Amino acid sequence: MLEASAQPAYLIVLTVAIVGRPNVGKSALFNRLAGRRIAIVHDQPGVTRDRIAAPASLPETPCELVDTGGIGEGVDESFSDAVTTEAELAMASADLILFVVDARAGLTPVDQALAKVLRKAQRPIELIINKADHSEQEDTGVEFARLGFGNGLPTSAEHGRNITALAELVDQHLAPLAEKLAEVAEITEREGLKIAVVGRPNAGKSSLINAILKDERTIVSEIAGTTRDAVDIPYSRDGESHTLIDTAGLRQRSKMDTSVEVFSAMRSERSIRRADLCLLVIDLDAGVTAMDRKIASTIQKENKPCLIVANKWDLYHPDLPKHERLAKADAHLRKELFFLHYAPFTCVSAMKNQSLGLVFKMINEIRTEAQTHITTGQLNRLLSDALAKNAPPQNKSLKKRLKILYGTPAINDRYRAIPVPEIILFVNDKRLLSDNYSQYIENQIRERYPHPGVPLNLSARSRRKPTN
């Protein structure tokens, strides 16, 4: 279980990235805001070569601080190309960027180059003029105003000057966002989920919905394709108002006889896109077909949380013991739907009302697990262990080996009822990240943080080459 599980389910931890060239006092500011000494503080430029993450204690808004490696000058050559990506990393993952400069050294070309990169960020940026130990140094704000981020806040991490003002500045940015996220989460919790029930014709989608509703609201027939339209059906359960989307059965385009079927299929695909979670209904007795795989592929491409509902369980090898039937079902589904490996399954019989309670039990498990988020520190410790356990192979064509410099977690859409995480890997060359090694990394993450039913997206970004 993640460390975040002790927090309210709706809480998404906001991130504050501290960026700047070496030896401007980023680590000292990090320690001040964190309320404890974590980062190494030393006069030698470039001491912090790795990203260090910790929860902030000084700001009132819960957030994670990320202390980045120094950017630009003074870092020994072997690390220079790695640390130059810190600005891009902050832009990709932070909710607020603290751009730290040195009041004693004044404005430098590296500060200006970094500012040029940061100006592309669609993130709030605050200029922090550190080492302003005396009031006369506040005039340097005019000089740093040329960077385009205002006159900045003068601070002295070493002497604690204006640290409270810095914490209040962080709160000014993050508190409204945290409040908005909490409001959206509460609305989502109250309104429940949009659940698309998808599958090929006659897999038992309408029968499943009728059994859940205990009401003959949808037409159930042995004639394949009876449900033509995607129908939204309100459903209340445990104080939540869910929406069940009963979709038309999807068939192969070549077998669609009329324009009605074509439009029905298009509406079904749109239903998958607007759903919070998909129930993929499989006729277990008939087995997984090419059309089932096509629908599953659509769910995967749309990055949708998914639960496989293996229907007609009562007809599936009824003479075998239950554990053998389950083992057979598991082997069959995992083999035929291997690319939907993240989706758990449950066996039911909609016609005989067997095991239907497991459907919403598993939906709730998927939603609960999805609310826990791996932190930056947890992710990078895990990546370090994964690399030590199984180093990336040499790429024969490029004659290089993949190096994962660090990773950062992000949420694709923080307003989803079921958040879908993305892991951004900063690497030496993204071409070196093979599908096999990407799958290995995902497996290592899921081994500790399973997130059943939820896709996990890995994307790689090449480090920026140093400019001469």
JOLINGI-V608956 format. One record per residue. N is the residue number from 1. OMEGA is omega in whole degrees, -180 to 180 (NA if undefined). BURIAL is 1 if it has 9 or more other ideal C-beta (glycine too) atoms within 8 Angstrom, else 0. D_CENTER is the distance of its C-alpha to the mean C-alpha in whole Angstrom. Layout:
[[N:OMEGA:BURIAL:D_CENTER] [N:OMEGA:BURIAL:D_CENTER]]
This chain:
[[1:-178:0:17] [2:178:1:14] [3:-177:0:16] [4:-175:1:14] [5:178:0:16] [6:-179:0:19] [7:177:0:18] [8:-174:0:18] [9:-175:0:15] [10:-170:1:14] [11:171:1:14] [12:-175:1:11] [13:178:1:12] [14:-173:1:13] [15:175:1:14] [16:-180:1:17] [17:178:1:18] [18:-176:1:21] [19:179:1:23] [20:179:1:26] [21:-178:1:29] [22:170:1:30] [23:174:1:32] [24:177:1:32] [25:180:1:31] [26:-178:1:27] [27:178:1:27] [28:176:1:30] [29:176:1:28] [30:-179:1:25] [31:179:1:27] [32:-178:1:29] [33:179:1:26] [34:180:1:24] [35:178:0:28] [36:-177:0:29] [37:-179:0:29] [38:-178:1:26] [39:177:1:26] [40:179:0:30] [41:-176:0:32] [42:-180:0:34] [43:180:0:37] [44:180:0:36] [45:175:1:34] [46:-180:1:30] [47:179:1:30] [48:-177:1:26] [49:179:1:25] [50:177:0:22] [51:178:1:19] [52:-178:1:20] [53:178:1:17] [54:176:1:19] [55:178:1:19] [56:179:1:21] [57:-176:0:24] [58:175:1:27] [59:-180:1:25] [60:-180:0:25] [61:178:1:21] [62:-180:1:19] [63:177:1:17] [64:176:1:16] [65:175:1:18] [66:178:1:17] [67:-175:1:21] [68:173:1:21] [69:-180:1:24] [70:-178:1:26] [71:169:1:26] [72:-166:1:30] [73:171:0:33] [74:180:1:34] [75:-178:1:32] [76:-165:0:33] [77:-175:0:33] [78:-179:0:31] [79:-169:1:28] [80:-178:1:28] [81:179:1:26] [82:-174:1:23] [83:179:1:24] [84:178:1:24] [85:-175:1:20] [86:179:1:20] [87:179:1:20] [88:177:1:18] [89:179:1:15] [90:-179:1:16] [91:-177:1:16] [92:-168:1:12] [93:-172:1:11] [94:172:1:13] [95:177:1:14] [96:179:1:18] [97:173:1:20] [98:-179:1:23] [99:-172:1:25] [100:175:1:28] [101:-174:1:31] [102:-179:1:35] [103:-178:1:37] [104:-176:0:40] [105:-178:0:39] [106:-177:0:39] [107:-179:1:37] [108:177:1:36] [109:179:0:35] [110:175:1:32] [111:-178:1:31] [112:178:1:32] [113:179:1:30] [114:178:1:27] [115:179:1:28] [116:178:0:28] [117:-176:1:24] [118:-180:1:23] [119:178:0:25] [120:-175:0:22] [121:172:1:19] [122:-178:0:18] [123:174:1:18] [124:-178:0:21] [125:176:1:23] [126:178:1:26] [127:180:1:28] [128:-179:1:29] [129:-175:1:33] [130:-178:1:33] [131:173:1:37] [132:-173:1:38] [133:-176:1:41] [134:-176:0:43] [135:-179:0:44] [136:179:0:45] [137:179:1:42] [138:179:1:41] [139:180:0:42] [140:179:1:40] [141:178:1:38] [142:179:0:40] [143:-177:1:39] [144:178:1:36] [145:178:1:35] [146:179:0:36] [147:176:1:32] [148:-180:0:31] [149:-180:1:30] [150:-179:0:33] [151:176:0:35] [152:178:1:32] [153:178:1:33] [154:180:1:35] [155:169:1:34] [156:180:1:35] [157:-178:1:33] [158:-177:0:36] [159:177:0:38] [160:-177:0:36] [161:177:1:37] [162:179:1:35] [163:176:1:32] [164:178:0:32] [165:178:1:32] [166:178:1:29] [167:178:1:27] [168:178:1:28] [169:176:1:27] [170:180:1:23] [171:180:1:24] [172:180:0:25] [173:-169:1:22] [174:-176:1:19] [175:179:1:21] [176:179:0:22] [177:178:1:18] [178:179:1:17] [179:179:0:20] [180:179:0:19] [181:179:1:15] [182:180:1:18] [183:180:0:20] [184:180:1:17] [185:179:1:16] [186:178:1:20] [187:179:0:21] [188:-179:1:18] [189:-179:1:19] [190:-177:0:23] [191:178:0:22] [192:-172:1:20] [193:167:1:19] [194:-173:1:20] [195:178:1:20] [196:178:1:21] [197:-172:1:24] [198:179:1:24] [199:179:1:27] [200:-179:1:30] [201:175:0:33] [202:175:1:35] [203:178:1:32] [204:-178:1:32] [205:-179:1:30] [206:177:1:32] [207:179:1:34] [208:180:1:31] [209:178:1:30] [210:-179:1:34] [211:178:1:34] [212:-179:1:31] [213:-172:1:33] [214:-174:0:36] [215:179:0:37] [216:-178:0:39] [217:-179:0:37] [218:-177:1:36] [219:177:0:38] [220:-177:0:38] [221:175:0:40] [222:178:0:41] [223:-177:0:41] [224:175:0:38] [225:-179:1:36] [226:180:1:38] [227:-177:1:35] [228:-175:0:35] [229:169:0:32] [230:-174:1:29] [231:176:0:30] [232:-178:0:28] [233:178:1:29] [234:-179:0:29] [235:180:1:28] [236:179:0:29] [237:178:0:28] [238:176:0:28] [239:179:0:28] [240:-180:1:25] [241:179:1:26] [242:172:1:24] [243:175:1:24] [244:-180:1:25] [245:180:1:25] [246:-174:1:28] [247:172:1:28] [248:177:1:30] [249:-179:1:30] [250:175:1:29] [251:178:1:32] [252:-177:0:32] [253:-178:0:33] [254:-178:0:36] [255:179:0:37] [256:-172:1:37] [257:-173:0:40] [258:177:0:40] [259:178:0:38] [260:-180:0:37] [261:179:1:35] [262:-180:1:34] [263:177:0:32] [264:179:1:31] [265:179:1:29] [266:178:0:28] [267:178:1:27] [268:179:1:25] [269:176:1:23] [270:178:1:22] [271:177:1:22] [272:-178:1:19] [273:-177:0:17] [274:-179:0:18] [275:171:1:17] [276:-178:1:15] [277:178:1:16] [278:168:1:18] [279:178:1:21] [280:-176:1:22] [281:-180:1:26] [282:171:1:28] [283:-174:1:32] [284:-180:1:32] [285:179:0:36] [286:-179:0:36] [287:-179:0:33] [288:-179:1:30] [289:177:0:31] [290:179:0:30] [291:175:1:29] [292:-180:1:27] [293:178:1:25] [294:179:1:25] [295:178:1:23] [296:178:1:21] [297:177:1:20] [298:178:1:19] [299:-179:1:17] [300:-178:1:15] [301:179:0:15] [302:179:0:14] [303:-177:0:11] [304:169:1:12] [305:-172:1:12] [306:170:1:16] [307:177:1:19] [308:178:1:22] [309:180:1:25] [310:-174:1:28] [311:-180:1:31] [312:178:1:34] [313:-179:1:34] [314:-178:1:38] [315:-173:0:39] [316:-180:1:37] [317:-174:0:39] [318:-177:0:41] [319:-179:0:44] [320:173:0:41] [321:-175:0:40] [322:-176:0:37] [323:177:0:35] [324:177:1:36] [325:179:1:35] [326:179:1:32] [327:178:0:32] [328:-180:1:33] [329:-180:1:30] [330:-179:1:27] [331:-178:0:29] [332:-177:1:29] [333:-179:1:26] [334:179:1:24] [335:-174:0:27] [336:-179:1:27] [337:-174:1:23] [338:-178:0:22] [339:176:0:19] [340:-172:1:17] [341:-177:0:17] [342:-175:1:14] [343:173:1:16] [344:178:1:19] [345:173:1:22] [346:-178:1:25] [347:-178:1:29] [348:168:1:31] [349:-179:1:34] [350:-177:1:34] [351:-177:1:37] [352:178:0:38] [353:-179:0:36] [354:172:0:35] [355:-179:1:31] [356:179:1:30] [357:-180:0:29] [358:-177:1:26] [359:-179:1:24] [360:174:1:23] [361:-179:0:23] [362:175:1:21] [363:-180:1:19] [364:177:0:19] [365:178:1:18] [366:-178:1:14] [367:-179:1:14] [368:-179:1:15] [369:-178:1:13] [370:-179:1:9] [371:177:1:10] [372:-172:1:10] [373:176:1:8] [374:-179:1:9] [375:179:1:11] [376:-180:1:12] [377:179:1:15] [378:-178:1:14] [379:-176:1:12] [380:173:1:15] [381:180:0:17] [382:179:1:16] [383:178:1:16] [384:178:0:20] [385:-178:1:21] [386:180:1:19] [387:179:1:21] [388:-178:0:24] [389:-176:0:24] [390:-178:0:24] [391:179:0:25] [392:179:1:24] [393:176:0:27] [394:175:0:29] [395:-173:1:28] [396:-177:0:32] [397:-180:0:32] [398:179:0:30] [399:177:0:32] [400:178:1:29] [401:179:1:27] [402:172:1:23] [403:176:0:22] [404:-176:1:18] [405:176:1:19] [406:179:1:16] [407:177:1:12] [408:178:1:10] [409:175:1:6] [410:176:1:4] [411:-178:1:3] [412:-179:1:5] [413:-174:0:8] [414:179:0:8] [415:176:0:12] [416:176:1:11] [417:177:1:13] [418:-176:1:10] [419:177:1:7] [420:-175:1:5] [421:172:1:2] [422:177:1:3] [423:178:1:6] [424:179:1:9] [425:174:1:12] [426:-171:1:16] [427:179:1:18] [428:179:1:22] [429:-174:1:22] [430:177:0:19] [431:-178:0:22] [432:-180:1:22] [433:-179:1:19] [434:177:1:21] [435:-179:0:19] [436:-179:0:21] [437:175:1:19] [438:178:1:16] [439:177:0:16] [440:179:1:18] [441:179:1:15] [442:180:1:12] [443:179:0:15] [444:178:1:16] [445:-178:1:12] [446:178:1:13] [447:179:0:16] [448:-177:0:16] [449:-168:1:12] [450:-176:0:13] [451:-179:1:11] [452:176:1:14] [453:-175:1:13] [454:177:1:10] [455:178:1:9] [456:-174:1:7] [457:176:1:7] [458:174:1:9] [459:-177:0:11] [460:175:1:14] [461:180:1:16] [462:176:1:19] [463:-179:1:21] [464:180:0:23] [465:179:0:27] [466:179:0:29] [467:-179:0:32] [468:NA:0:36]]
